[in-house]
Amino acid sequence: MRKVLFILVLLILMPFVNAQVGQFESEGKVIGLVNSVTSGEFYLTNPLKIKFAHVSIRSAKFFDEEGNEVEGFNIEFQDSIFRFWGSGEKKVVKYSLYAKNVTPGEYLLYIFMWGFTETNQLYLLSVYVPVEVRDKPLIFQDAVSFIKDKPNAKVALSGDVIVVYSHVTNLASVPINVTARAEIVSQSGKVVTWEEFNQTMNPGDNLIRFELRLPDPLRPGVYKLKYEISYERGVYEYSREYWVDVGISFVDMSIERTNALQGEDNFAYIVISSDRSALIDVNLTVYAPDYSLENSTKFRITPGSNILKLKLPTEKPGRHEAGVKVFYKGFEVGEATGDYLVIGFPTLNASVKDGRIVVVINNPNAISLTATVEYRITWDDGSLVREAKELLLPSGNYTFSIGLRREGGFKYVVSLKTLGREVEVEGVGVVGPSSITSSTTSFPHSTTTSSLTTTTPSESTTSSATPTTTPPKKSNTWAFLLLLLALVGIAGVGGYYWLTDSRRKRRKRKKPKRKSPLGRK
């Protein structure tokens, strides 16, 4: 009998005598909850260069950090036999763990296994798996946040959506209710947007997700995302800062003509840089002496650089101060100012007064202008008087008169050429005997401001350049004839006196006395 028992023991121990030893590798951990049943999974990897036909779990023990075996754990594996486990292959091990009156902390799970090769060779395998025992049922994984539709962007635009979510594991075997809240706060502590809700965490893995839309517009600056999950046994918090911008920048303003002629087109150019497609408002204000303008224009801008064109007023002469402000949904993006000078065209008036044509030129600018003045006088008998002269017009009124030396009716045309434009006025008049003046034209060197009666002028504008005219010489036929008659008269009178002068008569010799034949005297 003893001989038979000895043979049976040898038969049982014989496989272990020829068995080889190996160790597997683990990935992940076993999570336990005090006085609760938890479920989970971890991974085992076969690092040996051996393919096993099957591997079976034979036993499991728990040890503390000091290597002492710990009682109170009860673990069950969903699958205890794994077939066809190749070299380097990873397999998942699912478990259920009950930790009765176990102190929360870190432990090690020792698993002993048998591995048989395809040739029925036995391997004694072992592996150590980390164990974490918690006293709270929820495990909060790290939260993740990003800008929706552009997760790699570092700057959020007002109106963008901030996404935040986290993975929460419920170790308990029963659902747990939590309160989740997410908010975005400015540096001053003001909450600009928030959302809050209650959610049930079922046993196992759960996901909590928020999508917070930033107000639009929102003042640029640093804003903090705060994310919180709370329940009766704890609180999880997460935060991240974001730089928020409107996404529209005012770059520059330039004025096309800093010196513009009156009525000439002039424009301001606004450069806007944008990261978005948007509708903006551009407010233009222009101030000049006795003149102001305010208007607002809407522009559609696109991502990139945008150049906007604004027409500037040039109807009034003088220095103009221009300012622009750019708004996006009521938020001021930027502003700029500039100035330009409008050079006005002089006005021309003429009237007949006291035998003269009085001409008044008004230069509305604060600077002097070079001009050419020309007048033509046509008398009723067909004679023509014409003269042109270049002038330097000072600011204000410039007055001169044209003297009239004839009698009768006449027509006159006075033209002014300056700044590439010609203006004419014309009229008619009559000169009587008492109105004839000896002077012709007087061009003063100073200005006057007296108002003069103006005949109804008709003005015409041309684009001809200012010509230089040589004044023609005057001729007077009547004066020549009168002079000739005077010379003839003087010659006649002189001849008469010359012929009648007694000193120029010839002397006659006295005749001799005749002697008397009678001898008488």
Salt bridges, closest charged atoms under 4 A:
GLU27 OE1 - LYS90 NZ 2.84
GLU89 OE2 - LYS91 NZ 3.32
GLU118 OE2 - LYS51 NZ 3.93
GLU132 OE1 - LYS29 NZ 2.92
GLU132 OE2 - ARG134 NH2 3.05
ASP160 OD2 - LYS150 NZ 2.85
GLU183 OE1 - ARG181 NH2 2.75
GLU196 OE1 - ARG181 NH1 3.04
ASP205 OD1 - HIS167 NE2 2.91
GLU211 OE1 - LYS148 NZ 3.20
GLU211 OE2 - ARG209 NH2 3.10
ASP216 OD2 - ARG276 NH2 3.76
ASP216 OD2 - LYS329 NZ 2.93
GLU256 OE2 - ARG257 NE 3.94
GLU264 OE2 - ARG257 NH1 3.47
ASP265 OD1 - LYS311 NZ 3.76
ASP281 OD1 - LYS298 NZ 2.73
ASP339 OD1 - ARG319 NH1 3.09
GLU374 OE2 - ARG386 NE 2.55
ASP381 OD2 - ARG406 NH2 2.23
ASP501 OD2 - ARG503 NH2 3.47
